[in-house]
Amino acid sequence: MTEPVADALSDVPVERYLLRQKLTMMVNRYEIVRQDESGKELGLLCFAEQKRMAAKEQVTFYTDSAKTHPLFGFKARKRIDLRSTYDVTDSQGQPIGWFRKQFTASLVNSTWLLGLPDGRELVGRERNAKVAVARRLWDVVPVLGDLPGPFLFHFDFVTPDGAVGLSSTKRAGVKDVYHVALPALADGKPIDWRVGMAMAVALDALQSR
């Protein structure tokens, strides 16, 4: 059963995607699947694989198992810098967007800034502020902080006029699965799905950094 995304999307045309993370002993694998309006899967679009202990400053998505055809990816401008901006690039390595974590704001509620090539910026925060606070308390309590938290990550990214441009809802379960929605904005178009899905992957891969 598909979990609902933010209520603000109910009357807006939406592109929907499924993000799956599959873990093995050696590799983290992210898969991006397109969905229709009812949540039916329409097929795998691309995937990325990383060694479990590798740095996450760069993630590249491919369309083929031989990894010879990159589709898009993101990369930190500075290595080993928690405050670095990440550039999202297309198959030719050209920038199509960027994002970075807002560390001061994140002390209360995890906050990200997502930038588009036309200058628009969306601010993303955890949907439930109470859960955000509970997660922080969990992290600082002795013993509990060393255990996986029981909290789900739900994020909404909004434009300055309050329109939701990206919504990521984590499905309850053992595996990490996210429902990602990209609703049309004021110009009648959603943000580039590659930028949206790069941000969705970063919410999983980089959130705890």
C-alpha positions as CSV (number, residue, x, y, z in Angstrom):
1,M,0.0,0.0,0.0
2,T,1.4,3.4,-1.0
3,E,1.7,5.9,1.9
4,P,0.2,9.3,1.2
5,V,2.5,12.3,0.6
6,A,1.9,15.8,1.9
7,D,-1.8,17.0,1.7
8,A,-0.7,20.0,-0.3
9,L,-0.2,17.8,-3.3
10,S,-3.8,16.5,-3.5
11,D,-5.0,18.8,-6.3
12,V,-1.7,19.2,-8.2
13,P,-0.4,17.2,-11.1
14,V,2.4,15.1,-9.7
15,E,5.3,12.9,-11.0
16,R,5.8,10.0,-8.7
17,Y,8.9,7.8,-8.1
18,L,10.0,5.0,-5.8
19,L,13.5,5.0,-4.3
20,R,14.8,1.7,-2.9
21,Q,17.9,1.2,-1.0
22,K,19.2,-2.4,-1.1
23,L,22.0,-3.3,1.3
24,T,24.5,-6.2,1.0
25,M,27.7,-7.0,2.9
26,M,29.8,-4.9,0.5
27,V,27.5,-2.6,-1.5
28,N,24.8,0.0,-1.0
29,R,22.5,0.0,-4.1
30,Y,19.9,2.7,-4.8
31,E,17.2,2.0,-7.4
32,I,14.9,4.6,-8.9
33,V,11.5,3.4,-10.2
34,R,8.9,5.5,-12.0
35,Q,5.3,5.1,-10.7
36,D,1.9,6.0,-12.1
37,E,-0.8,8.0,-10.2
38,S,-2.0,4.9,-8.4
39,G,1.5,3.9,-7.2
40,K,1.9,1.1,-9.8
41,E,5.6,0.6,-10.7
42,L,6.4,1.4,-14.3
43,G,10.0,0.1,-14.4
44,L,13.5,0.7,-13.2
45,L,14.9,4.0,-14.5
46,C,18.5,3.8,-13.1
47,F,20.6,2.7,-10.2
48,A,23.7,3.6,-8.3
49,E,26.1,1.3,-6.3
50,Q,28.6,2.2,-3.6
51,K,31.0,0.2,-1.5
52,R,29.6,0.2,2.1
53,M,32.7,1.9,3.6
54,A,33.3,4.4,0.7
55,A,33.0,8.1,1.1
56,K,29.7,9.5,-0.2
57,E,31.0,12.7,-1.7
58,Q,30.0,11.4,-5.1
59,V,27.1,9.3,-6.3
60,T,26.5,8.4,-10.0
61,F,23.4,6.8,-11.5
62,Y,23.6,4.4,-14.4
63,T,21.1,2.9,-16.9
64,D,23.1,-0.3,-17.6
65,S,24.6,-3.1,-15.4
66,A,28.0,-2.5,-16.9
67,K,27.9,1.1,-15.7
68,T,29.0,2.5,-19.0
69,H,26.0,4.9,-19.4
70,P,25.8,7.4,-16.6
71,L,22.5,9.3,-16.5
72,F,23.1,11.8,-13.7
73,G,24.8,12.1,-10.3
74,F,25.9,14.5,-7.5
75,K,29.3,15.4,-6.2
76,A,30.5,17.5,-3.3
77,R,32.5,20.6,-4.3
78,K,34.8,20.0,-1.4
79,R,35.9,16.6,-0.1
80,I,35.4,15.7,3.6
81,D,33.5,19.0,4.3
82,L,30.2,18.6,6.1
83,R,29.1,22.0,5.0
84,S,29.9,21.5,1.3
85,T,27.5,22.2,-1.5
86,Y,26.7,19.3,-3.8
87,D,26.3,19.8,-7.5
88,V,23.8,17.7,-9.5
89,T,25.1,17.0,-13.0
90,D,23.6,15.4,-16.2
91,S,25.1,12.6,-18.3
92,Q,27.6,15.0,-19.8
93,G,28.7,16.3,-16.4
94,Q,26.9,19.7,-16.9
95,P,25.3,21.2,-13.7
96,I,21.5,21.0,-13.5
97,G,21.0,21.8,-9.8
98,W,22.7,21.9,-6.4
99,F,21.9,21.3,-2.7
100,R,23.4,21.7,0.7
101,K,22.5,21.2,4.3
102,Q,21.7,24.2,6.5
103,F,23.5,23.1,9.7
104,T,22.4,25.9,12.0
105,A,18.7,25.4,11.2
106,S,19.2,21.7,11.4
107,L,20.0,21.9,15.1
108,V,16.2,22.0,15.6
109,N,14.7,20.5,12.4
110,S,16.8,19.0,9.6
111,T,16.9,21.6,6.8
112,W,18.2,21.5,3.3
113,L,18.4,24.1,0.5
114,L,17.8,22.9,-3.1
115,G,18.8,25.1,-6.0
116,L,17.6,25.0,-9.6
117,P,19.5,26.4,-12.7
118,D,16.9,29.2,-13.2
119,G,17.8,30.6,-9.7
120,R,14.8,29.2,-7.8
121,E,15.5,27.8,-4.4
122,L,13.4,25.3,-2.3
123,V,13.8,24.8,1.4
124,G,13.3,21.3,2.6
125,R,12.5,20.4,6.2
126,E,11.3,17.3,8.1
127,R,7.5,17.2,7.9
128,N,6.9,16.5,11.6
129,A,8.8,18.9,13.8
130,K,8.0,16.8,16.9
131,V,9.6,13.8,15.4
132,A,12.7,15.9,14.4
133,V,13.1,16.8,18.1
134,A,12.5,13.2,19.3
135,R,15.3,12.0,16.9
136,R,17.8,14.4,18.4
137,L,16.9,13.3,21.9
138,W,17.4,9.7,20.9
139,D,20.8,10.5,19.5
140,V,22.1,12.0,22.7
141,V,20.8,9.4,25.2
142,P,23.5,7.0,26.2
143,V,23.1,3.5,24.7
144,L,20.1,4.5,22.6
145,G,22.2,6.8,20.5
146,D,24.2,3.7,19.3
147,L,21.0,1.9,18.1
148,P,19.0,2.6,14.9
149,G,16.2,5.0,15.7
150,P,12.6,4.0,15.3
151,F,11.8,7.3,13.4
152,L,10.8,7.7,9.8
153,F,12.2,10.5,7.6
154,H,9.6,12.5,5.8
155,F,10.6,15.7,4.0
156,D,8.8,18.5,2.1
157,F,10.6,21.1,0.0
158,V,8.8,24.3,-0.7
159,T,9.3,27.4,-2.8
160,P,9.2,30.9,-1.3
161,D,5.5,31.2,-2.1
162,G,4.8,28.0,-0.1
163,A,4.3,25.5,-3.0
164,V,5.6,22.0,-2.4
165,G,8.1,21.1,-5.1
166,L,9.4,17.8,-3.7
167,S,8.0,15.4,-1.1
168,S,9.8,12.4,0.2
169,T,7.9,9.9,2.4
170,K,9.7,6.9,4.0
171,R,7.7,3.7,4.0
172,A,7.5,1.8,7.3
173,G,9.4,-1.5,7.1
174,V,12.7,-3.2,7.4
175,K,14.0,-2.0,4.0
176,D,14.6,1.7,3.2
177,V,11.9,2.6,0.7
178,Y,10.8,6.2,-0.1
179,H,7.9,7.5,-2.1
180,V,9.0,10.7,-3.8
181,A,6.5,13.1,-5.4
182,L,7.4,16.0,-7.7
183,P,4.3,18.2,-8.1
184,A,4.0,20.9,-10.8
185,L,4.9,24.4,-9.7
186,A,3.7,27.8,-10.8
187,D,5.0,27.4,-14.3
188,G,3.0,24.2,-14.7
189,K,6.1,21.9,-14.6
190,P,7.7,19.9,-11.9
191,I,11.4,20.3,-11.1
192,D,13.8,18.2,-13.1
193,W,13.3,14.6,-11.8
194,R,17.1,14.0,-11.8
195,V,17.6,16.9,-9.4
196,G,14.6,15.8,-7.3
197,M,15.8,12.2,-7.0
198,A,19.4,13.3,-6.3
199,M,18.1,15.2,-3.4
200,A,16.0,12.2,-2.3
201,V,19.0,10.0,-2.3
202,A,21.1,12.5,-0.4
203,L,18.4,12.6,2.3
204,D,19.1,8.9,2.9
205,A,22.9,8.9,2.3
206,L,23.9,12.2,3.9
207,Q,21.2,12.9,6.4
208,S,23.2,11.8,9.5
209,R,26.3,13.8,8.5
